[in-house]
């Protein structure tokens, strides 16, 4: 069960959010607030897993409020202003609901939060979560062919799906992945189950040739020996 609160300076959006929350199994909306001061006082004694947080509020913006919190929790920003999406994304928002949003769009955001909560709790290794397209995206690890470093970003190549580009490091994503992923080059991580051919200096995954770096060649050789 995910425990949440909602903060919005207008009562009507809070009423809609409360009604939508009643439609969601696994979500408990503990309280709603129309100002950040009361919410912060309540949160000091009542920690939650998730915030539904309006951005454009008169006394203090939702962005500044979230930055001021000592305890970290997930956040889904709600606002009528799409220009705030980048700022919300930079604060690791699970999702961004643009008002007015439908029940189905609300459910989509909450399901994403539930899956991310499971991931943070270490209850699943079947998915990873990365920041892309102004939200946190779930990627089933079985979909991943290989990961390619590109300047300050990673290109995550998937089976029969659009490539995802995320700003993160190779070491950070490798920590998230299960043991059947291996780094074979300073710029490449591959799924060992997706390797079609192996040469001395490169691997083939579908139509893609992946170089094997000198630093990683011994580890790759030992991997193939242990797997016959």
N, C-alpha and C positions, 0 to 999 in steps of 0.2 A: 504493500500500500504506500503510495506517495502522498505525503502531507504537504499542502500548499496554502498560500494566502494570495490575495489579489489586492493591488493598490491602483487606484484611479481617482482623479479628483472629481469625476462625474459619476453620479449614482447609476445612471442608466446602463453604461457599459458593465458596471459591476453586477447589476441584476441579470444581464444577459449571460455573463460569464458564470455566475452562480447557477443559473438554470442549465447551462450547458454542462457544468461539472456534475450535476445530478445524473446525467446520461452516461457518465464514464465509470466503469468498474475499475477499481484499483486506484482511484483518485479521491482524496478527501480534502475538500476546501474548508479549512479550519476557520477562516475569518476573512473579512474584506475591510479595506480601509480607504478613506478619501483623502488622507494626508500622510506624508512620509514620517513625520515626527511620531505620531501614534503607532505607526507600523514598526518603527525602529525600537521603540520602547517595548512593545509586545514581543518582538523577535529576540530581545535580550534575555527573555525568560522562556521562550517557546520556539526552539529551533524547528525549521521546516526543511523539506527537500527541494521545494520548487516555489518560485515567485512568478506570478503573472503581474507584470509591471508596466504601467503606462509610462511613456517617455516624456511627453510634453505636459508637465504640471507646473503650476505657477510658483509655488514656494521653492521647490527643489526638483530638478529634472530626474526622471527615473534612472538615467545614466549615472548622474552624480550620486544618487542614493545607493545604487548597486555598488559603486566604487567604494563607498564609505563603510560598507558592511565588513565586520571583522570575520565572521564565519562565512565560508563559501557555500553556496548552494546553486542549484540550476536556476536559470531564468528564461522565461519566454516574454519578450517585450511585446506590448500591444500599443499601437499608435495609429493615428490617421495620417501620419506624415511619412511617406516612403523614404525621404531623404535621410532619415535617421538609421537606415538599415546598416550602413557601413560601420557606424559607431557601435551599434548593438553587436554586430559580427565580431568586432575587435575585442569585445568583452566576453567572448565565448558563449554567446547566447545559444540556447538549444534551438530556438526558432524565433520567428518574427511574424506576428499576426497583424496584418494591415486592416484596420477598421473600415467598414463593417465586415466581419468575417462570419462564415457559415458554421454550422455545427460540425459538418464534415471536416472543414479546415481546422477547427478547434481540436477535433479528435485526432487528426493527423499529427498536430503539434504535441499533444499529450502522449500519444503512442511513442513518438520520438524521445520524449523525456523519460518514459518508462524504460525503454530499451537502453538509453544512455545511463540511467540509474543502475540497471542490472550490470552493465559493463563496468561502471565504477566500483560496484560491489564485488567484482570478480566472479560473477555467477555465469558468465559466458565467455567462451573463446572463439565462438563461431562468427563473431562480427567485430569490426573495428569502427571507430567513429572519428571522422576527420572534419576540419573546418573547410567549407567550400560553398560558393554561391550564397553567401550571407546567412549560413546556418550550419549546424552540425549534421553531417550526413552519415548514415549507417551503411557500411559496406560489408556484406557477407564475405568472409575470407576465401570461400570456395570459388568466388567469382574472379578473384585476382589472378592475372597471368604473371605480370611482373611490375615492378615499380622503378621508375627512372627519375634520377635527379636532374633538375633543370634550373640553373642559377639558384635562387632562394626558394624554389618551389619543387614539389614532387608531382610527377605524372603517374597516376595509378591506372594502369591498363587493365581492362576487364573483358571477360568473355561476352562477346555479342552485345556489349553495352558501351555507352559513351565514356570516354576517358575522363577521369576526375583530376583536377589540378588543385593542389592544396599547399599552402605555405607552411612547411614544417621541415624537419631535418630527417636524414636517413636513420640516424641512431634512435630518434624518438619513435618513428613508426615501427622500427624493428623490435622495439620493446613491447609494442602492442600486439605484434603478430605471433601466431603459434610457431612451434618448433619446425614445422615443415616449410618454413621460408628461410632462405639463406642469402646472405650478401655475397655476390660473386665478383663485384667490381665496386670501386668507390662511387659509381653512379648507378648501380643496378642491384636490386633485390629481386629474387625470383621464387616462385612456388615450385618446389622440387617435383610435385605431381604434374606440373604442366610442361616439363622439359621433354621435348621430342627427340633431340639428338644432342650428343656431347662430343666435342672435339677437344684438342689440347688447349686451344686458346679461346674457344667460344662455344656457346650453347645455342640451340635453336628451339624457339617456342613459337609454334605456328609458322608464320611468315617472318618472324623477327629473329635476327641474330644478335645475341647478347655476348659481349666480350667478357672474358675471364681475366681479371686483374692479377698481376704477379703476387700481390699481397695475399690474395684469397685463393690462389690455385691449389695450395696444399690442402686447405679445408675442403674444397670442392672434390678433390681426388679422394680424400678419406671418406667423404659422404657417399660417393658412388661405390667405394669398396665395401662399406658397411651395409649398403643396400643391394649388393650383388651386381 
